[in-house]
Amino acid sequence: MMKILKFTTNINCQGCIAKVTPFLNSADGIEHWEVDTANPQKILIVETNSLESDDVVAVLQKAGYKATALN
């Protein structure tokens, strides 16, 4: 079953998105993701059927970015 996970991030421009893309695209379990850079909280939405919030936060940390889960 697909889950939608939402996070506030410090991904704030197209350059940042370009940096995180290979990390998020290669992460097992992420089916789709997008970042709303127009939102002041820079909301990352991840569709997954196997990952938990902590897993996505760890992927972003590897890419050099912060994320905080919104529940």
N, C-alpha and C positions, 0 to 999 in steps of 0.2 A: 504494500500500500504506500502510495506517494505521500511524503510529508513535505510541508513547506516550513522552512526555517528562516527567521528574519534576524538580522543583526544590525547594530549601528557600527560604522567603521570609520577609518581615517583614509578611505579611498576617495579622493576628492577631485580627480580629473581624468581625462582620457589617458594620460601618461601612466597614472596609477593603475587604471584598468588594464592597460597593456602589460604592466609588470605582473599583475596577479593572474592574468588569463592562463598562462601555461600551468600554473600551480592548480588552479581550480579545474581546468579542463582535464588534467591528468589524474585528478583525485578519484579513486574508485568510489562509486556510490553517488556522485553528483551527476544528476541527469540534466539539469539546466540551472543557470544562475544569471542574475543581473544586478547591477548596482544603480540606484537612483541618485546620481550625483546632484540633481536639482534639489533634493531634500536636504535640509540643514544637517540631518543626522547621517547622511550618506548611507541609506538603507541598502543592505545586501540581502537579496532574496535567493534562497537555494532550494531547489526541488531535489529530494533524495528519497530513496526507499530503504536505505541502510545506515546512514550516518546520523550521529547525534550532534548537538550544537558544539560540544567540546572538540569533536573531530574537525569541524569546519574552522573553528578558531585556531586549531593547531596548523591547518593548511595555510591560513593567512599569516600566522606568525612566521612560518618558513619563508613566506614571500616578503616578510618585513613590514607587515601591516597588523593593525589591531582590530579586533572585532569583539563586540559584546552582544550576547544573545538577548533578543527581545522575546518575552513569553506572553 
